[in-house]
Amino acid sequence: MAKTSLCDEAEQNLQTSLASFFKFVLAMEDIHALLAPMRLPANERVMHTLVTDPELLDPIDPFAPSFPMNAARLVSRLTKRPGGEMVAVVLRPCEIRALIELVKLKQGDMENIIIVGIDCPGAFKNTDYVEFAGENPETAAERFLAGALSGETKFDGGVEISAACRACTHPVPQGADLSIGIFGLDSDRQFLVSADTEKGKALFDRLGLSGCDVPDSRREAIDSLLSVRREFQKEMMDDIQKKTNTPEKLATYLSGCINCYNCRVACPVCYCRECVFVTDVFDHDPFQYLRWARRKGMIKMPTDTVFYHITRMAHISTACVGCGQCSNACPNDIGLSELFIASASTSQSAFDYEAGRSLEEDPPLTVFREDEFDDVVEVNH
């Protein structure tokens, strides 16, 4: 059974209270570092930062609506070889789910980390965050939460929470050792700390937190948010189906692709050391392009964009956690997250699998099940 505690903020705001909380965590003798989103001193951009000195945690900003990368990739780097020292990592729900997939793919390890999950109201695209933060980035999280926790998705200047976040049905962390909750609470006054694992419960006790029941308002707020997001997700998937349900429509949808491969680099579960698309396999001879052009009268350049995205869908759709970083990284603003979320939903439903749900579930196609897809192979047991 989970342990929960309400932390009052008194005269402080949420960010100041969280800074104090994480200073206490990092000051513990057996926790050697903390990985968390922080405002950088040079330009106030929010980036994940590895901190070893508790006194440097004042700019910590985990609820800023900035999501420059999925930090599962960073945790993978910190854990895929034995390090021996304990690191606390502050992650959004989709980052936890991506990390779980990477661990199952032998690209990371949970032994020397403590996962601190946070409720996630969503985030903006990178460029939209810069516009929203403006000249007051230190107040961006406070301004964002005031609207997002009231159900707003569009903010001053017309910036909008990303489509991937509005379609996400996992706004509450699962698989975390310790969780920080704000849904259903007055985030100006308090936040909820929950411990769900033995590692988390041990830390909860050492922090001296007093137990409490989860307020009814929290469950109501989460249910309301999920209802809105499921409706948006359905509309989004219906729309993407109409826009890409033929090869011609898919080619049109992806026509802005320039083969920069930013989406592959940003994807947290695309982990191959060498991608076939950056080898000489697709380094065609000049005459080949001319031959293709003569055959049809013209060809769009570069030529391999649709095949590239279809290959990525086949490769990672069973592991996709819908974080939206593919769209975030696209220089031409192609709605890749909508396409991949729809593809992943179909693939994962076919295998009764949900990426990042549990470390105990084997990824599809890595195990053989006799009773799988009987209607396709027409095998009678």
Secondary structure, 3 states (H helix, E strand, C coil): CCEEEEEECCCCCHHHHHHHHHHHHHCCCCCCEEEEEEECCCCCCEEEEEECCHHHCCCECCCCCCCCCCCHHHHHHHHCCCCCCCEEEEECHHHHHHHHHHHHCCCCCCCCEEEEEECCCCCCCHHHHHHHHCCCHHHHHHHHHHHHCCCCCECHHHCECCHHHHCCCCCCCCCCCEEEECCCCCCCCEEEEEECCHHHHHHHHHCCCCCCCCCHHHHHHHHHHHHHHHHHHHHHHHHHHHHHCCHHHHHHHCCCCCCCCHHHHHCCCCCCCCCHHHCHHHCCCHHHHHHHHHHHCCCCCCCCHHHHHHHHHHHHCCCCCCCCHHHHHCCCCCCHHHHHHHHHHHHHHHCCCCCCCCCCCCCCCCCCCCCCCHHHHCCCC
